[in-house]
């Protein structure tokens, strides 16, 4: 009998061999690995100083031989970082004009590079700032949370920069009874807006609402046809919300700060307008506390204000006078009854007012019958001793008997 036989338990030939065991369990191993991963990630996040970490990057290949030989002028500190050149044209004396597109607003600005100082704000540049291809002065724009909005720059106001008509035409208006016509509610229907732009004389002022898919395109077309442009601001009517002017309506129940924020949204929708006009607003325009901040904002941004005359108790006039804002109230709503006979009667009334006071202002909507009769009426106006003028011309003309 061997020692193994003596040490083996009864019923077994050999003793059991002890199995080797790890000093930790499987869940403990998984937890340790997870902790090590998290520790590594935290260390990378804390001690890695890459300022562009997480930002998308793009690599662009270019041929240096195709680049212009002149060194581009550095943009002014006010130029948006997101601006990028889109087109380039040669000019005289080795200069090139580059069109810069503002990535936040879509506005186009022209910059001359090469052959001297760049024609950008802040540079030793020409006396007058370069205009964009749409005639918008970039110095008269200020960035807001919604986009670019009008601002006074160097004493120049948008109401002056974008006023229609020439000095000669304004001089004529000073010696003749004058009538201004404003067509309202444009921008939503492209067909009716285009009809107003193309069929009416350039002296007719066009008022656009902030709604519509591409208001900038229609406004640019109107200004290209020499029309003066207004921005209509939706305001609370008496039967609101049953009668709703649309999104971002200015309300008497809102604080002044809330209404100014909504006004900022409206002002950012397109550019090149001379001033503001109410869109509806029978309750809002008769409420002093609601209207006062709006008129102050118009004064701050160098804009005129037109009251459509629908609310006899409107406080816009006295408030505008107190803020020295150029102002007018419509003397007649031309198509309040949209028939040919009533439209002709309203136009005749405007002529009488102009002869009596020296000037008159009428508003109309863009109905086909209205556009047709206003266009026909305007053709014979000078033969009757009256002059059709843009709204700003009528506003700056003193009353005379």
C-alpha positions in Angstrom: 0.0 0.0 0.0 1.4 3.4 -1.0 1.1 6.7 0.6 -1.4 7.8 -2.1 -3.6 4.9 -1.2 -3.6 5.9 2.4 -4.5 9.6 1.6 -7.2 8.9 -0.9 -10.8 9.2 0.5 -12.9 6.1 0.7 -14.4 5.0 -2.6 -11.9 7.0 -4.7 -8.6 5.7 -6.0 -6.7 9.0 -6.0 -6.9 12.3 -4.1 -8.5 15.4 -5.8 -6.2 17.9 -7.4 -6.7 21.5 -6.3 -7.8 23.9 -9.1 -6.0 27.2 -9.5 -8.2 30.2 -8.9 -7.8 33.8 -10.1 -7.6 36.5 -7.4 -10.7 38.3 -8.9 -14.0 37.4 -10.5 -15.2 38.1 -14.1 -17.5 41.1 -13.2 -14.6 42.6 -11.2 -12.4 42.4 -14.3 -15.0 44.0 -16.5 -15.4 46.8 -14.0 -11.7 47.4 -13.9 -11.4 47.6 -17.7 -14.3 50.0 -17.9 -12.8 52.2 -15.2 -9.4 52.3 -17.0 -11.2 53.4 -20.2 -13.1 56.2 -18.5 -9.9 57.4 -16.8 -8.1 57.5 -20.1 -10.9 59.4 -21.8 -11.0 62.0 -18.9 -7.3 62.5 -19.1 -7.5 63.2 -22.8 -10.3 65.7 -22.3 -8.5 67.5 -19.5 -5.0 67.7 -20.9 -5.6 68.0 -24.6 -5.7 71.7 -25.7 -7.0 71.4 -29.2 -9.2 74.5 -29.7 -10.8 73.0 -32.8 -11.7 69.7 -31.1 -15.0 68.5 -32.3 -15.2 71.0 -35.1 -15.8 69.7 -38.7 -12.7 70.2 -40.9 -12.5 70.4 -44.7 -9.4 70.1 -46.9 -9.3 72.0 -50.1 -6.7 71.6 -52.8 -5.8 74.6 -54.9 -3.3 75.6 -57.5 -1.2 78.7 -56.5 -0.7 79.6 -60.1 -4.4 80.4 -60.5 -4.5 82.9 -57.5 -4.3 86.6 -58.1 -0.8 88.1 -57.7 -2.0 91.0 -55.6 -2.2 90.4 -51.9 -5.8 90.7 -50.7 -6.5 93.6 -48.3 -7.4 92.5 -44.8 -11.1 93.1 -44.1 -12.1 95.4 -41.4 -12.8 94.1 -37.9 -16.5 94.5 -38.5 -16.5 92.0 -41.4 -18.3 88.8 -40.5 -16.0 85.8 -40.0 -18.4 83.7 -42.1 -18.1 85.9 -45.2 -16.6 84.2 -48.3 -15.8 85.5 -51.8 -18.2 84.4 -54.5 -17.2 86.3 -57.6 -14.3 88.3 -58.9 -14.1 90.9 -61.7 -11.1 92.9 -63.0 -11.1 96.6 -62.8 -8.7 99.3 -63.9 -5.2 99.8 -62.4 -4.8 96.1 -61.5 -7.7 96.2 -59.1 -10.2 93.4 -58.6 -13.7 93.6 -57.2 -14.7 90.6 -55.0 -18.3 90.0 -54.0 -18.4 89.0 -50.3 -21.5 87.0 -49.1 -22.4 87.4 -45.4 -23.0 83.8 -44.2 -25.4 84.9 -41.5 -27.6 87.2 -43.5 -27.0 86.4 -47.2 -26.2 90.0 -47.9 -23.7 90.7 -50.8 -21.0 93.3 -50.4 -18.4 94.4 -53.0 -14.7 94.8 -52.0 -12.0 96.2 -54.2 -8.6 94.5 -53.7 -5.2 95.2 -55.3 -3.9 98.5 -56.7 -4.4 100.4 -53.4 -6.4 100.4 -50.2 -9.4 98.1 -50.1 -12.8 99.8 -50.3 -14.0 98.4 -47.0 -15.3 100.2 -43.9 -12.4 101.4 -41.8 -9.9 101.4 -44.7 -8.3 104.5 -46.3 -11.0 104.3 -48.9 -13.2 106.3 -51.2 -15.4 109.0 -49.7 -18.6 107.0 -50.2 -18.9 103.3 -49.1 -19.3 100.7 -51.9 -22.8 99.5 -52.4 -23.7 95.9 -53.0 -25.1 94.6 -56.3 -28.6 95.3 -54.9 -27.8 98.9 -53.9 -27.7 98.1 -50.2 -25.2 100.2 -48.2 -23.4 97.8 -45.8 -22.7 100.6 -43.4 -26.4 101.1 -42.9 -26.8 97.5 -41.5 -26.4 96.2 -38.0 -26.4 92.6 -37.0 -29.2 91.4 -34.7 -30.1 88.0 -33.3 -32.4 87.5 -36.4 -30.2 89.0 -39.1 -29.2 92.4 -40.5 -31.4 95.4 -39.6 -31.2 99.1 -40.5 -29.0 101.6 -38.6 -27.8 105.2 -38.9 -24.2 105.5 -39.9 -22.1 108.7 -40.1 -25.3 110.8 -40.1 -26.7 109.0 -43.1 -30.2 107.5 -42.6 -31.8 104.6 -44.5 -34.7 106.8 -45.2 -32.4 109.1 -47.1 -30.2 106.5 -48.7 -33.1 104.5 -50.1 -35.5 107.3 -51.0 -36.7 107.2 -54.6 -36.6 110.2 -56.9 -33.9 112.8 -57.9 -33.1 116.2 -56.5 -34.7 117.7 -59.6 -37.9 115.8 -59.1 -38.0 116.9 -55.5 -37.5 120.5 -56.6 -40.4 120.2 -58.9 -42.6 118.7 -56.2 -41.8 121.8 -54.0 -43.6 124.0 -56.6 -46.5 121.7 -57.6 -49.4 120.0 -55.8 -48.2 116.5 -55.2 -49.8 113.1 -54.6 -48.1 110.0 -53.1 -49.7 106.6 -53.6 -48.7 103.5 -51.4 -49.7 100.0 -52.4 -49.9 97.8 -49.3 -49.9 94.1 -48.5 -47.2 93.0 -51.0 -44.7 90.2 -50.7 -47.0 87.2 -50.0 -48.5 86.7 -53.5 -45.7 86.8 -56.0 -48.1 87.3 -59.0 -49.9 90.3 -57.5 -46.6 91.8 -56.3 -45.0 91.4 -59.7 -48.0 93.1 -61.3 -47.7 96.1 -59.0 -44.0 96.4 -59.6 -44.2 96.3 -63.4 -47.5 98.1 -64.1 -47.3 101.0 -61.7 -45.0 104.0 -62.2 -41.8 104.1 -60.2 -43.1 107.0 -58.2 -45.6 104.7 -56.5 -44.4 103.5 -53.2 -44.7 99.8 -52.4 -45.3 98.4 -48.9 -44.2 94.8 -48.2 -45.3 92.6 -45.3 -42.5 90.5 -43.7 -44.1 87.2 -44.8 -43.5 85.3 -48.0 -40.9 82.7 -48.9 -38.4 85.1 -50.6 -39.3 88.7 -49.7 -35.8 89.9 -50.5 -36.1 88.9 -54.1 -39.3 90.8 -54.7 -38.1 93.9 -52.8 -34.9 93.9 -54.9 -37.0 93.8 -58.0 -39.2 96.6 -56.8 -36.2 98.8 -56.0 -34.6 98.0 -59.4 -37.8 99.5 -61.0 -37.2 102.7 -58.9 -40.0 102.0 -56.4 -39.6 103.3 -52.9 -40.2 100.5 -50.3 -41.8 100.3 -46.9 -41.9 97.5 -44.3 -45.4 96.8 -43.0 -45.3 95.7 -39.3 -48.2 93.4 -38.2 -50.0 95.0 -35.2 -52.8 93.9 -33.0 -56.4 94.7 -34.2 -59.4 95.0 -31.9 -60.7 91.6 -32.8 -57.4 89.8 -32.3 -56.9 86.8 -32.3 -60.0 86.1 -34.4 -58.5 88.5 -36.9 -54.8 87.6 -36.8 -52.2 89.6 -38.8 -49.7 86.8 -38.6 -46.7 85.5 -36.7 -44.7 87.9 -34.5 -47.6 90.3 -34.3 -47.0 93.3 -32.0 -49.4 93.1 -29.1 -50.6 95.6 -26.4 -50.3 92.8 -23.8 -46.6 92.3 -24.5 -43.8 94.3 -22.8 -42.0 97.0 -24.8 -38.9 94.7 -24.8 -41.0 91.8 -26.3 -42.5 94.0 -29.0 -39.1 95.5 -29.9 -37.8 91.9 -30.2 -40.7 91.1 -32.6 -40.1 94.3 -34.5 -36.4 93.3 -34.9 -37.5 90.0 -36.5 -39.7 91.9 -39.0 -36.9 94.4 -39.8 -34.5 91.6 -40.6 -36.7 90.0 -43.3 -35.4 92.2 -46.1 -33.4 95.4 -46.6 -33.6 98.7 -48.6 -36.8 100.1 -47.1 -37.2 103.8 -46.1 -39.5 103.2 -43.2 -42.3 101.4 -41.4 -46.1 101.3 -41.8 -48.7 99.5 -39.7 -50.3 96.3 -41.0 -53.7 96.2 -39.4 -53.3 97.3 -35.8 -56.5 99.2 -34.9 -56.0 98.4 -31.2 -52.2 98.8 -31.1 -51.9 102.2 -32.9 -54.3 103.9 -30.4 -52.4 102.6 -27.4 -49.7 105.2 -26.4 -47.7 102.8 -24.2 -47.5 100.2 -27.0 -46.7 102.7 -29.9 -44.2 104.9 -28.2 -41.3 102.3 -28.2 -42.0 101.5 -31.9 -41.8 105.2 -32.9 -38.6 105.6 -30.8 -37.1 102.6 -32.6 -37.9 104.1 -36.0 -36.2 107.3 -34.9 -33.2 105.4 -33.6 -32.8 103.6 -37.0 -33.4 106.5 -39.3 -36.8 105.3 -40.7 -40.0 107.2 -41.6 -43.4 106.1 -40.4 -46.7 105.9 -42.3 -50.1 105.5 -40.7 -52.7 103.9 -43.0 -55.4 106.2 -41.7 -57.8 103.3 -40.8 -57.8 104.2 -37.0 -58.9 107.8 -36.5 -57.6 107.8 -32.9 -54.1 106.7 -33.8 -51.4 108.2 -31.6 -48.6 107.7 -34.2 -48.7 111.3 -35.4 -48.0 113.1 -32.1 -45.4 110.4 -31.1 -43.6 110.8 -34.4 -43.6 114.6 -34.1 -42.1 114.3 -30.6 -39.3 112.0 -31.9 -38.8 114.1 -35.1 -39.6 111.1 -37.3 -40.8 111.9 -40.8 -44.5 111.0 -40.8 -47.6 110.9 -42.9 -51.2 109.7 -42.4 -53.1 108.4 -45.4 -55.7 110.9 -46.5 -57.8 108.3 -48.3 -58.0 104.5 -48.6 -58.4 104.3 -52.4 -60.1 100.9 -52.6 -62.0 100.6 -49.4 -64.9 99.9 -51.8 -63.1 97.9 -54.5 -65.1 99.0 -57.5 -64.0 101.0 -60.5 -66.3 103.9 -59.8 -65.4 104.2 -56.1 -61.6 104.0 -56.9 -61.9 106.8 -59.4 -63.9 108.8 -56.9 -61.2 108.3 -54.2 -58.4 109.3 -56.6 -60.4 112.5 -57.5 -60.6 113.2 -53.8 -56.8 113.0 -53.5 -56.4 115.5 -56.2 -58.7 117.9 -54.4 -56.8 117.5 -51.2 -53.4 118.0 -52.9 -54.6 121.2 -54.5 -55.9 122.5 -51.2 -52.9 121.4 -48.9 -50.1 121.1 -51.4 -49.9 117.3 -51.0 -52.0 114.2 -50.4 -51.3 110.6 -49.5 -53.4 107.6 -50.6 -53.1 103.9 -49.8 -54.5 100.9 -51.8 -54.2 97.2 -51.8 -52.8 95.3 -54.8 -56.1 94.3 -56.3 -56.1 94.1 -60.1 -58.8 96.7 -60.4 -56.9 99.0 -58.1 -53.6 98.6 -60.0 -55.4 99.1 -63.4 -57.2 102.3 -62.4 -54.2 103.9 -60.5 -51.9 103.2 -63.5 -54.4 104.8 -65.9 -55.0 107.8 -63.5 -51.3 108.5 -63.1 -50.7 108.9 -66.8 -52.7 112.0 -67.1 -51.9 113.5 -63.7 -49.3 116.1 -64.8 -51.6 117.3 -67.5 -54.0 118.2 -64.7 -51.3 120.2 -62.9 -50.3 117.6 -60.2 -47.2 115.5 -59.7 -47.0 111.9 -58.6 -44.2 111.6 -56.0 -42.7 108.9 -53.7 -43.8 108.9 -50.1 -40.6 110.4 -48.7 -41.0 113.4 -51.0 -44.5 114.0 -49.8 -43.3 113.7 -46.2 -40.6 116.3 -46.5 -42.7 118.7 -48.3 -44.3 121.5 -46.2 -48.0 122.0 -46.4 -49.2 125.0 -48.5 -52.5 126.4 -49.6 
